[in-house]
Amino acid sequence: MAVAWEARGSFIGSHQAIMVMLRVLLFFLTGLVAAGAEVLVYHDGDRVQGKLLRREGGVMVFLSPRFGEIRVGAAEAEVRGEEAMPNESLPEASPAPGAPVLAEELASASRWWHPWKGRVGLSLQWLRDDSSDEDLAVEFRLEREWARDELRYELHYSRKLSNDVLNEDIWRGSAYWRHVLENRFFTLYNPLLEWDRSFNGLGPQIPEAEYGFTQQQLGLGYEIVTTEWATLRAGVAENWVWLRIMDPVQIDYTQWFESVFFEAELDLPKGWKLRERGQLYLYRGDMPRGWDNTLELTKRLGDLLSVTVRHEYRINRPSLQVSDYNKLRLLLGLDF
């Protein structure tokens, strides 16, 4: 579940300065997750069960069902299969008398689901203007990682009413697939589908319209920084878009264009994680350049809950007939 606030007017200018500073810090300072059944053995004897996701230079990325993602230097530990563990390893704790069977069943279910991570959220926004009456957003996220692949699905719905007038009614779905190549290169495929039933950007003669929009992005990138606590990637992409305005007039629009992008992840103290993706659209002809950026600062609150500060900004993406926005949200998420 999520709760969010969005402010406009003078507040936008102030928080933009904060976001710019965060991005500069993230760009210069700037892990990821999946599943399995191995043992991470530290040289001091400590052991953690889980799965080795991948090796990034001298860093091992290990996933534990109990502790989540762990990044450790290859010189500090080694990974063994469970069958190769010596018998003198840490003895198994005997269950307490009368321990509930439910705990074991839940653990089994967690192991079955663990290769995938997800979030379901409900977002309520408060806007600093007198005309806002109702603002609702619902989101769903599902993601998984393999040794060389990362896959993510997202579905968002947002609705806004002002004085009983529908100002926003948008469905948005997207996918993200990143495949790691040799020598720190990677490819990505990032499709987007959007349906807006309350668009008001066609001028005073058409105060409200409905459109469907899809974007297909295929890119090639390079992993610039990879450490235990920071990742920074950048690349270029080719994009194809199709836009159809369906009501009250029918207009079809297609376009090819290039873009440059960056992706950054940073592990902060106290369990906070920062993740950002931004892209600059390089249109052909006289169209102004577009910019799309999402920044998330997240902290887990136990096994099921998390808190996230998210900033979303979009302008001229990738047509002047597609909704722009600038939002800052605080979310409480139900994670699984």
Buried (B, 14 or more C-beta within 10 A) or exposed (E): EBBBBBBEEEEBEEEBEEBEEBBEEBBEBBBBBBBBEBBBBEEEEEEBBBBBBBEBEEBBBBBBBEEBBBBBEEEBBEBBEEEEBEEEEEEEEEEEEEEEEEEEEEEEEEEEEBBBBBBBBBBBBEBEEEEBEEBBBBBBBBBBBBEEBBBBBBBBBBBBBBEEEBBBBBBBBBBBBBBBEEEBBBBBBBBBBBBBBBBBBBEEEBEBBBBBBBBBBEBEBBBBBBBBBBBBBBBBBEBBBEBBBBEEEEEEBEBEBBBBBBBBBBBBEEEBBBBBBBBBBBBEEEBEEBBBBBBBBBBBEEEEEBBBBBBBBBBBBBBEBBBBEBBBBBBBBBBE
